[in-house]
Every structure is written in structure tokens, then in C-alpha cells.
Amino acid sequence: MKKYIPFLLIIVLFSLIFVVHGCPGSKNSTTSYVKVLNKNFSKKDQYWIIAVNPYDTKLQPFKITIDSMNTWNLIKENEIYLASYEILSDGNAKIQSIKYPADTTK
């Protein structure tokens, strides 16, 4: 029985670490065409665009945050892009990638 104590201790330790740090949550990512309606930034180096899916019947605008100022600078208003983004719990989104539709074959 004493042979199994270190093994059981390791299993319990890993289980506690897993429980304390939580299970990795599922991410809701999507890829769609987006038309950029507006782009803006804050003083805290936060960049975002307001976009809609031009092929959706609802045309519900939503906010997509952009991590990089360089990416944000290249995005033009009233242009359509193919974007992959993660939908956050507050209904907004965080960009993962963005391309001109003509560049999607690359």
C-alpha cells in the first residue's frame, strides 16, 4: 500500500491544479464577411471597429477589438473583409485574422 501513496499523491495534486485553474472554456469563433462601418481607438491603446455582416438579413452592428495598431491602421471604413473573430461573453468580438476577400486564396 505504501508503494501507491506517491502515485496517489501526484494524481491528487494534478487534480487540484486542474480544478483551481479551471477547465479551459470553449471558445466561440466564427469566420464571416464583415463590412467596416466605423473604426475608433481610446487613449489606452485599445483599437476597435464597428462592423456588420453584409450578407446577414439582420445587419446587426457589433464591435470587434483589434490587438495591433498596425492592423487597425490598414483597415478601411466601408470596405468588406473576410474576418475570423472570437465572440466574447458581452456580445462583442476579438479579431483573430482579417483579409481582403481577394486575398483569401493565399
N, C-alpha and C positions, 0 to 999 in steps of 0.2 A: 504494500500500500504506500509506503514511503517513497517508492520509485515514481509514483504518479503525482505526487504533490507538486513538484516543479512544473510539470506539464499542465496540470490543472490551474496553477497559479498564473502561468503565461496566458492560458485561454481566458481566464477571468480578467486579467489585465487588458488584453486586447479588446474584450467585450466592453469593458468600462470606457476605454478610449473611444471606441466606436459610438457608444451611447452619448458620451459627453460632447463629442464634436458633431454629433447628429449624422443622420444619413444624408448623403448628397441628394438634394431635391431635384425633381425633374424640371428640366428647362423647356419652356415652350418657345421654340424657334420657328420662324416662318421665312419663306422667300416669296417675294411678290414684286410687281412693278409698283413704284411709288412716284407720284408727281410732287415735287417740292413746291409748297405754297409760300413758305417763308423760312428764313433762317435767322438765327439770333445767337447771342452769347451773353454771358454775365461777367462781372468783374472778377469772379473766382475761377476764371479759365474753364468755364463749362460752356460747351457748344452744343447746339441742337438745331433741328429742322422741324418744321410742321409739314406733314405730308399726308396725302391720301392715296389710296389705290385707285387709279383712274378707271379701272375695269370692274370695280365693285359697284353694285347698284346703290349702296348706302352712301358712299362718298363721305365717310366719317373721318375727319381730320384727327391725326394723332401725332404726338411728339416723339421724335427719335433723337436720343442723345448720341453725340459723336465724341469719341475719346481724343482724337487728334485734331489740332488746329489746322494742320496741313490738309487733312481730308476735308474738313469743313470748308476751307478756302477754295477747294476745287469744285465743290457742289454749287450749281447754279439754280436760281429760282426759276420756276415754270418749266423745268426740264423733267423728263421721265427717266428713271433709273431702275435697274434691277437690283434690289436690296435684300440682303439676309439680315434679320434682326431678331433679337430675343425679346419676347413680350414680358414685361415686368408685372408685378402684382398690382401696381397702381394704374395699369392700363396703358402706360407709356411703353416705349421700346428703347433698346440699346443696340446700336449698329454693330454688325459683325463684318459685313462686307457690302460694298456698293460699287456698281459698274454701270457704264452706259449700256443699253441693250445691244448695241452693235458689237460691244466687246465681250459678250457672253460666250462666244465660241472659243475664247482663249483659255 
